[in-house]
Amino acid sequence: MPPISILVFDIFGTVVDWHGSIVREVQAAYPQVDADAFALAWREGYQPAMQRVRSGERGWTRLDELHRGILDEILPRFGLGHLDEAERAHLNRVWHRLNPWPDSVAGLARLKTRFTICSLSNGNIGLLTNMAKRGGLPWDCVLSAEVFHAYKPDPRVYLGAARLFDVSPAEVMMVAAHQDDLAAARDCGLATAYIERPMEFGAAHLKDVSPDPANTHHARDLIDLADRLGC
């Protein structure tokens, strides 16, 4: 097997804490709202919205627009149907302001000393760039499903990343906190590393982080992954 030279990262839940970040902003701005339920409801619309794009029911649409459509649907449910356009636009951009997990910046900095590191997320390029700038995420490159006009787990995303770097899929490792993302990457010939994020959905909704032996590596967090990869 050729040596791995590129690490590509899922972002939402793997590198950044989407649930905790949204909860904090909603609690601060709208204390009357159940922020935990709000964050979960917003995220629940994520896969169905992308599936409409994957199926061809809807043409290519950036994640910012998909997030906004979901937001507009759930606001009345939480008593926020009165929000005006400026308030909705600001709230929708909370996805640009998600905070990294405590280990993310230091772990990525160490991994970068040995590998080329880049995002490989369903988030659009503007969203991912703003997030990285705000959170200090030290990417060598920002890659997004937007580049390929296909949402993971479409093989075009995983194979496209290898093609852009002019390497074989076996020289790329997908790093994610989601087993379905990793399974799709493996089907395309990529190596895979699973990152435990038991708190992805909040303390009240702990996630099963049992290992899958199919993954090349299983790590507690990105610092642990750096240790395992000798960085």
C-alpha positions as CSV (number, residue, x, y, z in Angstrom):
1,M,0.0,0.0,0.0
2,P,1.3,3.5,-0.8
3,P,1.9,5.7,2.2
4,I,-0.8,8.1,3.2
5,S,0.0,11.7,2.4
6,I,-3.4,13.5,2.6
7,L,-5.8,13.7,5.5
8,V,-9.3,14.9,4.6
9,F,-11.7,15.8,7.4
10,D,-15.4,15.8,7.9
11,I,-16.2,19.0,9.8
12,F,-19.6,19.1,11.5
13,G,-19.3,17.1,14.6
14,T,-15.8,15.9,13.8
15,V,-13.8,19.1,14.0
16,V,-16.4,21.6,15.3
17,D,-19.1,21.3,17.9
18,W,-22.2,22.2,15.9
19,H,-24.7,21.3,18.7
20,G,-23.1,23.2,21.5
21,S,-22.3,26.2,19.4
22,I,-25.9,26.5,18.2
23,V,-27.3,26.0,21.7
24,R,-25.1,28.8,23.1
25,E,-26.2,31.3,20.5
26,V,-29.9,30.4,20.6
27,Q,-29.9,30.6,24.4
28,A,-28.2,34.0,24.4
29,A,-30.5,35.5,21.7
30,Y,-33.8,33.7,22.4
31,P,-33.8,32.4,26.1
32,Q,-37.4,31.4,25.9
33,V,-36.6,28.7,23.3
34,D,-35.5,25.1,24.1
35,A,-32.1,25.5,22.4
36,D,-31.3,21.8,22.6
37,A,-34.4,20.9,20.8
38,F,-33.9,23.7,18.3
39,A,-30.4,22.6,17.4
40,L,-31.5,19.0,16.9
41,A,-34.5,19.9,14.8
42,W,-32.3,22.1,12.5
43,R,-29.9,19.3,12.1
44,E,-32.6,16.7,11.5
45,G,-33.5,18.5,8.3
46,Y,-29.9,18.2,7.0
47,Q,-29.9,14.8,5.3
48,P,-33.4,15.1,3.8
49,A,-32.5,18.4,2.3
50,M,-29.3,17.0,0.7
51,Q,-31.2,13.9,-0.4
52,R,-33.4,16.1,-2.6
53,V,-30.3,17.3,-4.3
54,R,-28.7,13.9,-4.6
55,S,-31.9,12.4,-6.1
56,G,-32.1,15.2,-8.7
57,E,-35.4,16.5,-7.3
58,R,-33.6,19.7,-6.7
59,G,-30.6,21.2,-8.7
60,W,-27.3,21.8,-7.1
61,T,-27.9,24.0,-4.0
62,R,-25.2,25.2,-1.5
63,L,-25.6,24.1,2.1
64,D,-26.1,27.7,3.2
65,E,-29.3,27.7,1.2
66,L,-30.4,24.3,2.5
67,H,-29.8,25.4,6.1
68,R,-31.9,28.5,5.5
69,G,-34.8,26.5,4.1
70,I,-34.8,24.2,7.1
71,L,-34.5,27.2,9.4
72,D,-37.6,28.9,7.9
73,E,-39.5,25.6,8.3
74,I,-38.7,25.2,12.0
75,L,-38.9,28.8,13.3
76,P,-42.7,28.8,13.8
77,R,-42.5,25.5,15.7
78,F,-40.3,27.3,18.3
79,G,-42.3,30.5,18.4
80,L,-39.8,32.4,16.2
81,G,-41.9,32.8,13.1
82,H,-41.8,36.6,13.6
83,L,-38.1,36.9,12.9
84,D,-37.4,39.4,10.1
85,E,-35.0,38.8,7.2
86,A,-32.0,40.3,8.9
87,E,-32.5,38.2,12.0
88,R,-33.0,35.0,10.0
89,A,-29.9,35.7,7.9
90,H,-27.8,36.2,11.0
91,L,-29.1,33.1,12.7
92,N,-28.5,31.0,9.6
93,R,-24.9,32.1,9.6
94,V,-24.4,30.5,13.0
95,W,-23.1,27.5,10.9
96,H,-20.2,29.8,9.9
97,R,-19.4,30.5,13.6
98,L,-19.3,27.0,15.0
99,N,-16.6,26.5,17.6
100,P,-13.8,23.9,17.3
101,W,-13.7,21.1,19.8
102,P,-11.0,21.8,22.4
103,D,-8.5,19.4,20.8
104,S,-9.1,20.4,17.2
105,V,-6.7,23.3,16.6
106,A,-3.8,21.7,18.4
107,G,-4.4,18.3,16.9
108,L,-4.7,19.6,13.3
109,A,-1.5,21.6,13.8
110,R,0.4,18.5,14.8
111,L,-1.1,16.4,11.9
112,K,-0.1,19.2,9.5
113,T,3.6,18.7,10.3
114,R,3.4,15.3,8.6
115,F,0.4,15.4,6.2
116,T,-1.4,17.7,3.9
117,I,-4.7,18.4,5.8
118,C,-7.9,19.7,4.3
119,S,-11.6,19.8,4.9
120,L,-13.9,17.5,2.9
121,S,-17.3,18.6,4.1
122,N,-20.8,19.1,2.7
123,G,-20.5,22.7,3.9
124,N,-19.9,25.2,1.2
125,I,-16.6,26.9,0.6
126,G,-17.6,30.3,2.1
127,L,-19.0,28.6,5.2
128,L,-15.9,26.5,5.7
129,T,-13.5,29.4,5.1
130,N,-15.3,31.7,7.5
131,M,-15.4,28.9,10.1
132,A,-11.6,28.2,9.7
133,K,-10.7,31.9,9.9
134,R,-12.8,32.5,13.0
135,G,-11.7,29.3,14.8
136,G,-8.0,29.2,13.8
137,L,-8.3,25.9,11.9
138,P,-5.0,25.5,10.1
139,W,-6.1,23.9,6.8
140,D,-3.7,23.6,3.9
141,C,-6.7,23.6,1.6
142,V,-10.5,24.0,2.0
143,L,-12.3,21.4,0.0
144,S,-16.1,21.2,-0.1
145,A,-18.8,19.2,-1.8
146,E,-19.4,22.4,-3.6
147,V,-16.3,21.8,-5.7
148,F,-17.8,18.6,-7.0
149,H,-21.5,19.6,-7.0
150,A,-22.2,16.4,-5.2
151,Y,-22.9,15.7,-1.5
152,K,-21.3,12.9,0.5
153,P,-21.6,10.0,0.4
154,D,-21.5,10.4,-3.4
155,P,-18.2,8.8,-4.6
156,R,-17.4,11.9,-6.6
157,V,-16.5,13.7,-3.4
158,Y,-14.0,11.2,-2.1
159,L,-12.5,10.3,-5.5
160,G,-12.5,13.9,-6.4
161,A,-10.3,14.8,-3.5
162,A,-7.7,12.3,-4.5
163,R,-7.9,13.4,-8.1
164,L,-7.3,17.1,-7.2
165,F,-4.2,16.2,-5.3
166,D,-3.1,13.8,-8.1
167,V,-2.7,10.8,-5.7
168,S,-4.4,7.4,-5.6
169,P,-7.3,7.0,-3.2
170,A,-5.2,4.8,-1.0
171,E,-2.9,7.7,-0.3
172,V,-5.8,9.6,1.3
173,M,-7.3,9.1,4.7
174,M,-10.8,10.2,5.6
175,V,-11.1,11.4,9.2
176,A,-14.7,11.6,10.6
177,A,-16.9,11.0,13.6
178,H,-19.5,9.3,11.4
179,Q,-19.3,5.6,10.5
180,D,-21.4,6.0,7.4
181,D,-19.1,8.7,6.0
182,L,-16.1,6.4,6.6
183,A,-17.8,3.4,5.1
184,A,-18.5,5.4,1.9
185,A,-14.9,6.6,1.8
186,R,-13.6,3.0,2.2
187,D,-15.8,1.9,-0.7
188,C,-13.8,4.4,-2.8
189,G,-10.4,3.0,-1.6
190,L,-9.6,5.6,1.0
191,A,-8.1,4.8,4.4
192,T,-10.3,5.8,7.3
193,A,-9.9,7.1,10.9
194,Y,-12.8,7.3,13.3
195,I,-12.8,10.1,15.9
196,E,-15.0,9.6,19.0
197,R,-17.3,12.5,19.6
198,P,-19.8,11.1,22.2
199,M,-21.0,14.7,22.9
200,E,-21.8,15.6,19.3
201,F,-25.6,15.8,20.0
202,G,-25.1,17.2,23.5
203,A,-24.7,15.7,27.0
204,A,-28.4,14.6,27.1
205,H,-28.0,12.6,23.9
206,L,-24.7,10.7,24.2
207,K,-23.6,8.9,21.0
208,D,-22.5,5.3,20.6
209,V,-18.8,5.5,19.7
210,S,-18.1,1.8,19.5
211,P,-15.1,0.9,17.3
212,D,-15.5,-0.5,13.8
213,P,-12.5,-2.8,13.0
214,A,-12.9,-1.8,9.3
215,N,-11.4,1.6,10.2
216,T,-7.6,2.0,9.8
217,H,-7.5,4.0,13.1
218,H,-9.8,4.7,16.0
219,A,-9.0,7.7,18.2
220,R,-10.5,9.6,21.1
221,D,-9.8,13.0,19.5
222,L,-7.5,14.7,17.0
223,I,-4.6,14.9,19.5
224,D,-4.9,11.1,20.0
225,L,-4.9,10.6,16.2
226,A,-1.7,12.7,16.0
227,D,-0.1,10.4,18.6
228,R,-1.2,7.3,16.7
229,L,0.1,8.7,13.4
230,G,3.5,9.7,14.9
231,C,3.0,13.4,14.6
